[in-house]
């Protein structure tokens, strides 16, 4: 599977809000680093991260662009509330080995009426 195909499938599952299913896209020792947060290491921890996030807010990923370069895929996205972001996915053996995402956490928290950390 190409990185572009995997990302398209990942977006479908992300939009379904199924943490168990989305965790299956990751290697056992994968790293998911959303730069607004500390890196999450390991498939089990990534599953828990998604369970927590899906319970916290309804999130929808609308694909704007997907680019591919070798083992890397790049997702440019937006959501219905106007938030935009970009994710980089390193795909090894049809699984995500490393993911890094860039988005505005403060805007996300405000849009979903979630508490804003003091620090």
N, C-alpha and C positions, 0 to 999 in steps of 0.2 A: 504494500500500500504506500502511496506517495504521501509526503507530509501534507500536501494540500487536501488529499482525500481524508486523511486521518483528522485533520482540523475540522473539515466539514462535518464529519461524524461526531466529533467532540462537541461542536456547537449544538447539534441536535439534542444530544444527551444533556448538555448543560442547560438548555432551555426547558428540558423536562423536569429539572430539579431532582434528579435521581443520583444521590451521592454514591451509592453502591455501584451503579453502572458506570459512572464517570471515573471512578477509581480504577476500573479495569483498563483504562487507557494508559496507565502508568506502570513503569518498572517497579519492582519491589523497593529499590533504593533510589527512586526518583527524587528530584528536588523541585519544588514549586516555590519560586520566589516572586511574590507580588511586592514590588519595591516599597510600597507603603507599609509593609509588614515584614516581620522576620521570615527568613526562609523556612519552609516546611519540608522536612526530610522523611522520606519513606512513604510507601503506598498507604499504609494504615493511617498515618498522620494526615496525609492528603485527603483520604476518605473522610476523616473526622472534620477537617477544615471545611470541606464542602457541605457536610451535614450541618455544621454550625452556621455557615453562610446561607444555605438554602432555608434554614429555619428563621434566620434573622430578617431576610428581606426577599421579596420577589425580584428575581433578576432575569433579564432577557438580553441576549446577545444578538445584535443584528450585524451581520457581516457586511463590511464596506469593501474590504479587499483581503485576499489571501495571496501571499507571495511564497515562492518556494526557491530554495537554493541548496542543492545537495540534500543533506540530512536535516536541513532546517526549514521550518515553515514560519511565516509571519502573518499574524492575524491583526487587521485593523478593524475595530468594531465601534459600535455606538449602542446606546440603549434608548428605549422610548422616551426617557426623561431628558435626553440630551447629553448625557455623559458619554465621553469618548475615551478610547484607550487603544493600546497596542500590546500584543503578546508575541513572544518568541518561543518557539517549541523546537527542541532538539529531539529528533525521532531516531531511535535505534531499534532495529528488529521489530518494527511496527508498533512500538510503544514509546511513550514520552519518557525521556531520560531526564530532561531538564526543561523547565518552563520559567520564563520571566515575564511579568506583566507590568505595564506602566499605565496608571490611571490616577485620577484625583480623588483620594479617599475622603477629604473634607466635603467635597461636593456630593459624593455618594451618601455619606452620613446625613447631610442636610436634606437631600432629596427623599430619604426614607425615614426622616424624623427619628434618627437614632442618636444616642448620646455621643457627644463630641468629647474625646479624651482631653484632660487638662494639660497633658504633656505633649 
